[in-house]
Amino acid sequence: MRLTIRGTGLALGLFFAVTFSLCILWGTLLPRLHARGVPILEGILPGFTWLTPGSILLGLVEVFLYGFYVALIFVPLFNYFEGGRPAEIEKSATRPSVGREAMAHH
């Protein structure tokens, strides 16, 4: 199976955006507990300051773009290492699965 940068980037970008949104929600519900995490967000997201509407929007855009950055690096590496094994692909295509063998004996 080959991955695409677009599909993986969208999936990771949305995953990071949902995670960021949950982090913002968590921080508003439990501000004293979350206070230690604020400097981390402000450190990894350039221009982000805690709980300003523009900053939250900026953070969403940044984490989404981080997802595409990860996909841009990860997908070619994954496809290179997984695509370089044609012998395994041929073996699995010619070998019947365990379930089919068990069904043939009954």
C-alpha positions in Angstrom: 0.0 0.0 0.0 1.3 3.4 -0.9 0.5 6.5 1.0 -0.1 9.9 -0.5 1.1 13.2 0.9 -2.3 14.8 0.3 -4.3 12.1 2.2 -1.8 11.7 5.0 -1.3 15.5 5.3 -5.1 16.0 5.6 -5.4 13.2 8.1 -2.6 14.4 10.3 -3.5 18.1 9.9 -7.1 17.4 11.1 -5.8 15.1 13.9 -3.5 17.9 15.1 -6.3 20.5 14.8 -8.7 18.4 16.8 -6.0 17.8 19.4 -5.2 21.5 19.6 -8.9 22.3 20.0 -9.2 19.8 22.8 -6.2 21.3 24.4 -7.7 24.8 24.2 -11.0 23.4 25.6 -9.1 21.6 28.4 -7.2 24.8 29.2 -10.4 26.9 29.5 -12.1 24.3 31.7 -9.2 23.7 34.1 -7.0 26.8 33.8 -4.9 26.2 36.9 -4.0 22.6 35.9 -3.3 23.6 32.3 -1.2 26.7 33.2 2.0 24.6 32.9 1.2 23.7 29.3 0.6 27.3 28.0 4.4 28.0 27.7 4.8 24.9 25.6 2.1 25.9 23.2 3.5 29.4 23.0 6.9 28.0 22.4 6.1 25.6 19.5 3.5 27.8 17.8 5.1 31.1 16.6 2.8 34.1 17.3 0.5 32.1 19.6 -0.6 33.8 22.8 -3.0 32.1 25.2 -6.7 32.6 24.5 -7.0 35.4 22.0 -9.4 34.6 19.1 -6.8 35.5 16.5 -4.2 33.5 18.2 -6.4 30.4 18.4 -7.1 30.7 14.7 -3.4 31.1 14.0 -2.7 28.0 16.2 -5.2 25.9 14.2 -3.6 26.9 11.0 -0.1 26.2 12.3 -0.9 22.8 13.7 -2.7 21.9 10.4 0.5 22.9 8.5 2.6 20.9 10.9 0.5 17.9 9.9 1.4 18.5 6.2 5.1 18.9 7.2 5.1 15.5 8.9 3.4 14.0 5.8 5.9 15.7 3.5 8.8 14.0 5.3 7.1 10.7 6.4 5.2 9.6 3.2 8.2 9.5 0.8 10.2 7.6 3.4 7.4 5.1 4.1 6.8 4.6 0.4 10.5 4.1 -0.3 11.0 1.5 2.4 7.6 -0.3 1.8 7.8 -0.1 -2.0 11.3 -1.7 -2.1 10.1 -5.2 -1.2 8.4 -6.7 -4.3 9.4 -10.2 -3.3 7.1 -10.1 -0.3 4.3 -8.7 -2.3 4.6 -11.5 -4.9 4.8 -14.2 -2.1 1.7 -12.9 -0.4 -0.3 -12.7 -3.6 0.5 -16.3 -4.6 0.2 -17.8 -1.1 -3.4 -18.5 0.1 -4.4 -17.0 3.3 -4.8 -19.1 6.5 -8.6 -18.6 6.5 -8.9 -19.9 2.9 -6.8 -23.0 3.7 -8.9 -23.8 6.7 -12.1 -23.4 4.7 -10.8 -25.7 2.0 -10.2 -28.6 4.4 -13.8 -28.6 5.7 
